């Protein structure tokens, strides 16, 4: 998948999960500051990403992902 395809898929997931307009999500969207995601939200979102992209994300690495752009770059770099 291209970075754009990964972004679109993540933006769609976030739009559904956090009830926000998909068009308002950018690469700079911060999960906690912009979407008010708490730690439970983040774990659930991480599991969703793993299911949707087929890539297991170590907890230490997932904890470092704070923005949509970081998630996109991580998934793009770790695609099989």
Secondary structure, 3 states (H helix, E strand, C coil): CCHHHHHHHHHHHHHHHHCCCHHHCCCCCECCCCCCCCHHHHHHHHHHHHHHHCCCCCHHHHHCCCEHHHHHHHHHHCCC
